[in-house]
């Protein structure tokens, strides 16, 4: 707008009023002649504003657009040499990369032995490995402080899941770790799949107890989501006994449905 009123003010007035000028010449103190506004300037400004600024304003919905150069037009291939992408369409002459169809798979090196087969193998996948979701003592303290679990009741893995302390998928169980053991003071009775020595010592020092219970995959599903069996019209499965190699790592066989009271550690018969 500064350019319109500085350099082109006279031409704008003439275009609007058929040659009449809205400015008169007057000598300034330095002897330089300047243009001074006369009557009708407000009308001229209003008409110019209506021409330059859209009716809805500069930020109206009908005036929004992308920045210049932000959207590029798609280049069409093979539509004449004048486009710059005609004839071979940027693929060059012959060869595997110039042919139509699927390109070679990722990692294909033209038929020679690929790099993934030239280097030696390292490590292995343990098919007997168990994956546990981890939870720390400080998390349990926060849940009890927020009222999401009752420290006076037995805390099972279903209790932790209903409180939102576990993820959506619990594969092999829950392991209790000892972060926050130095300030833990709740006499809890808790049943989990595994527990670290530090966490067990902290719970027992506070007057509580912790048991390592065993559930197979089906039993763990019946513990955490018993409504699935009810929806399917099925009975809950019987608790499975652990394999001999696992008997030294657990204290009792898990109970179904989720227990409400703690029981003494049951001996696992052979």
N, C-alpha and C positions, 0 to 999 in steps of 0.2 A: 504493500500500500504506500510505502514511502516513495517508491519509484513512480507510482502513478501520480502522486500529488507533487512531486518535485519536478520531474523532467517532462511529463506528458500531461500536465494539468490543462494547458491551453488547448491542446489537440482534443482532449476529452470534452472540454466545454464546447468547442466548435462542433464536434460530432453530435452532441446532444441538442444544441440550440441553433444549428444552422449557421455557424460562422461567428456568432457573438462571443466575445471574450469575457471571462469572469474576473480578470485581473487588470489592474491599471498600473502604468509605469510610474514610478516615483524614485527620486534621487535619495540615496542614503547619505549618511554623514560623510562617508569616505568618497563620495562622488560616483559610486557605482550604482547603476540603475537596477532596481529589483522589482519583482512582481508583488503587489499587495492585493489581498482578497477584497472583493467588493460584495454587493448584495447577490444572493443566490448561491453562495458557496455551499451552504448546508444542503440545498437541493441537489447540487452536483455531486457532493460526496455520497448522498443517499443513493442516487442512481448508479454511481460507479460501484458502490458496495453491493447493490443488488445484482450487478453484472458479474462481479468477481466472486462473491461469496454465494454458495448455493442457498436456496430458501430454507433448508433445514439446518444450516450451519456447517462449519467445516468438519464436525464430527458426527454428521448425520449418517444413518444406516445406508442411505443410497449413495454416499460419497466414499465409503470404505473400499479400499483396494489394496492389493499386495504392493510391496515396494518394487520399484522398477528393477527388472533383472532377476527377481526372486523366482519366477516361474519361466522355464524355458520350453519352447515348443519342441515336440518330439521330432527327431530326424527320421524321415522315411528312407529306407534303403532300397536301392535298385530302381530308382525312378528317374533315370537320366543322368548324364555326366554333368549337367549344369548344377545339380544339387551338391556335387562333391562326393556323393556316396552312391553313384551309379555303377553299372557294369559289375565289378566284383564285390561291391557293397562293403568295402573295407576289410575283406577277408583275404585278399591277395589271390595268387594263382595256385590252384590245385592244393594237394596236401590234405592231411587228416582234419586239420582245423578249418578247412574251407568247405568240407562236405556238410550235407544236411543231416539232421538227426542228432542223436545223443552224443555228447562229448565223452571222452574217457573218464573213468571214475577217479575220485580223489586218491592220490598216491600212486597212480599208474605211471610207470617209467618207460613205456614203450616196449615192454616185453622182457626186459632184464629183471633180475632179482631185485625187488624193492628194498628200501632201506629197513623197513620193519622186519624183514626176514634176514638181513645181513648182520644185524647186531644180535648179541647173545641174549637169551632169556634171563630174567632176574626175578626172584621171588615166586610166590605161588598163592593160590586162593584157598584158604582154609574152609572146607565145606562144613566143618563142625563148629565154626565160630558162632558164638551167640552175641546178638546185638541188643544192648540194654539202653533204655532211656535213663539219663542221669538226672538226679535231683539232689540238691544240697540241703544241709541243715538250716542255713539262713533262709532259704526259700520256704521251708516248712514253718519257721518262726514267723515270717511275714504273713503267711496264709492264716496262721492262728491269730495273729494280731488283727488282721482284717475281718476275722469272723467267718472265713470261708471253710475252715475245718474246726472241729471240736476237739481240743486236746484231751478231754476226759473220756472220749470214746476211742474204740479201736480204729486205727487208721490203716486202711488197705490200699491196694493199688487203684481200686475203683473209687475210693474216697479222694485220692489225689487227682484222678481223671475228672471226676465231677466238679472238683474245685478249680479246674482249668490249669493245673500244674503240669500236665503231660500233653504231648502233641497228639495229633489225630491218629497216628499209627504207632502202636506199641508192639514191636515184633516179638521179642523174647522175654520181656519183663522190664522191671525197673531196678536200678541200682542206686543205693543211697550213699552219698559222698559226704565228706566231713568239712566242707567249707562253712565257716561260722561256728565251729565246734567250741572255740574259746568262750563264746558268749551264749551258748545254748543252755537253757535251764528248764525245759519243759519235760515233765515225766511222761513221755509218750509210750504208748503200746502200738507198735507199727509192724506190719508184715510186708516185706518186699522180696524181690527175687535174689538180690545180692546186696551186701553192705560192706563198706570199707572198715578197716580196724579202727581208724580214727573216729568215724561216725558212731560205731558200736560202743566204743569207750565213752564218748560224750553222752550218749543216751542213757547208758547204765549208770554213769556218774550222777545224772540228774534224777535217778530213781525210776527210770523207764525200762522197757525191754524191747528188743527187736528180734524178729524171727525171719529166717530165709525160707520161703515157701516155694514149692515147685508147681508150675502149671505148664502143660504143653500148649501148642498153638490153639487147639480147639478149646481147652479149658480156660486159657487166657481170654479168648473171645467170649466165652460164657460168663466169665467174671466181669469183664468191662462192659459188654453190651448184651445183657440177658434178654432185652426186649426183642432182639433179632430172632431168637429161638421161639419166643411167644408169638411173634408175627408169622413165622413159618409153621406154627402149630407143632413144634418139636419140643421134646423134653430136654432138660439140661443134661449134658454128658456126665458120666462119673469121673471123678478126679483121677488123673493118670499118675502112676507111680514113676519115679525117675529111673533113668538107666543106671546101671551099677557104677559107671564112671563118674556120675554126678552126685552120688549119695554122700560124699564127704563135703560137698559144698552147700548142702541145704540142711534145714532143721526139721521140716515137716512137709507133708503133702498138702497142697492147697485145698481149700474147702469151697464147695459150690452149693447154693449161691453165695454171694459175698457175706462173710461172717460179720456178726455185730459185736461179738465178745471174743476176747483172747482166750486161748486154750493152752495148757502146758505143751511143751514141745513133744510131738509124737515120734516114737521110734519107728523107723522104716524097716520093716521086716524084709528078709531076703526073698 
